[in-house]
C-alpha cells in the first residue's frame, strides 16, 4: 500500500511525497539503510540496493539479514538526502517483509542489476527482497 496524499503536508508541515516521487527516488538510489530485529535487538545497517519491480533487492552473506529473511521478518528500509547548506532534504521509508530469493531465473535477473556490496562482495552472493507493504516519503523545503 502506497501513500496517496499528493500535495499535502503532514502534522509537522513536511511535504508528503506522492507515490510516483517515492518510486522515482527509490529507483535512482543505490545506498540505503535496512532496519530489522536480530536476536531480539534492533539493527540498522547500510546496504547497496536496487529498486526492481516494485521491491528493494540487495545481496548478503550468511548472517543476521539472511536469518531475518528466512523468518519472513518485518523490516524497514530508508533512503534520504540532506543539503546542509540549504537545509532542505527528503526521505523515503519502505515498510515490508524480507525474503530470500531462491528461484534461479529470478537470481539470474537480479545478477544483471549491478548491485555491488562494499565489503567482501564474493561472500555476498545471496539475494534478499523486501516486499513493500507501505511506502511513504517526506520533503523539507
Order of alpha helices (4+ residues) and beta strands (2+ residues): beta-alpha-beta-beta-beta-beta-alpha-beta-beta-alpha-beta
